[in-house]
Amino acid sequence: MPSSKTPLLADSRRSADSARSDRLADEEDVALYRSIHSQPRSANHDAAPSWLPARVRETLLLVWALLATAAVILLAVWMQHHQQTSSGS
């Protein structure tokens, strides 16, 4: 039976390399999960909720994206206006 990591259009015959690759990927996932969840928390980390840095980063990214989008729109409008007003002269 194909694992959850097997592509949908993969050949139904599994090679030994494919099975080995899936097993190694699963072992790596387990090792990464254990290393992430076994790290001790520092005193500074306990002072603020764990979601706060991510929330601030997401908010700043949203603000930056909105400003960049507005700048691109304003630049496009200005260029269009400049083309229409200067071509008739």
VENZINOR-V851919 format. One line per field, one symbol per residue. phi: phi as a letter, one per 40 degrees, with the letter a starting at -180 (. if undefined). A space follows every 50 residues. Layout:
phi=???
This chain:
phi=.cccccdccccccccccccccccccccccccccccccbcccccccccbcc ccccccccccccccccccccccccccccccccccccccc
